[in-house]
Amino acid sequence: MKKKSLPVKSIVPIQYWESKNGAKVYLVKRSEIPAVNIDIFFRAGSSLDGKKFGLSSITNAMLNQGTASLDADEIADKFADVGAQLRISSGRDSGSFGLKCLSEKKYFTSAFKLFLEILRSINFPEHAFQRRQKQTLSVLQMHEQTPNSIAKDAFYGALYGEHPYAHQVEGTKKSVMALTRDEAAHFYKKYYVISNATIIIVGDISRQDAEKRVDEIAKNLAQGEEAPMIERAEPSKSHGETRIKFPSEQSNVWMGQLGMSIHDPDYYAMRIANDILGGSSITSRLFTQIRGEHGLVYGISSGFQFSDATGPFLIHFATQNSTVKKALSLTQSILREYVSKGPTKKEFMLAKQKINNEFPLSIATNQDITQYLIQIGFYKLPIDYIDTYQANIAAVSLDEVRTALKKHIKPDEMIKIIVGS
């Protein structure tokens, strides 16, 4: 990732420190709205499932299901009483546990006390685990009946092979049925620890109070150890086309390859390149030609997904079964030409302008800033990543974009998954 120039004034003043217990802490003070977001991200995603696919997901889903003194309904009611929200989520790299609440003392104190109680005394009730297990199985059953989900799972499996990213986050029906409550409790005990935590605080709160809250969080979590980094994925040696029959009027198409690291020097150049190709929806080449000129799709997009161990670059669209061949051929033709010649000067200038004009909207809310801080903390980006983003976009040259395209996108080495009749 390039870092070319600094703005005069910080756009989002980020404070960073490490707690005495080893947690990495990012704070952004915003007093415009009397609210605070506190999110704890643990390196505890599905890439650490081993062969117990779905373990990280069901563990995360249990975080609001009961403590030594409260059941799931009581937890939900108590948060609702003070206008607060408990937020949990899991993915391939992380599992998170967060609180969104008003900053006024009488509300914040009650919400944060309950937040700590869950961290301290979550007890994984057997009946709640079995309920979550059944819910997960229902979700997986739905996936089997959804062409887009089938295509996504097949794409990740083909792209990553034996790598930990290959299986879906929720697991498989067979693996989920075999999971136990004790396995989830053990996963929590091992990975939901302060040494494995990145704490992000955004909102109406002082540095002094934030430090106090971090210390309280640390006291209610085990010390533990930081989870290991997942090994980098290697490009798949098998590419080509896989068709999966499904009784639907449309076919879902996922095509792509292994992407690039968020730390790559070409990061900003490829951000611009992708915006022109398929990242900007109605103004992109893929959309204007495949939808606008030929009417083959309702929507089509391209993009990079960044992760610890290299995420994918992918293009996704759905089209009528009778037009799959034409839509796929046209997509490949557009991609080859774009990689070969690069964008025009006009496309390049408009994309840079658009990206930088839209950037302030992407940091408008506390949740928006939290999402950026996740990237900064989890992927170890420069602390001034937000402040320098627009300057780094502005500094990219057209030649850099053309060179980066040829380096990172291989049109003839794409994995293609087609699900439909």
Beta strands, then each sheet from edge to edge (+ up, - down):
strand 1: 15-18
strand 2: 24-29
strand 3: 35-42
strand 4: 85-90
strand 5: 95-102
strand 6: 197-203
strand 7: 240-245
strand 8: 250-258
strand 9: 297-304
strand 10: 312-320
strand 11: 415-420
sheet 1: 1+ 2- 6- 3+ 5- 4+
sheet 2: 7+ 11+ 8- 10+ 9-
end
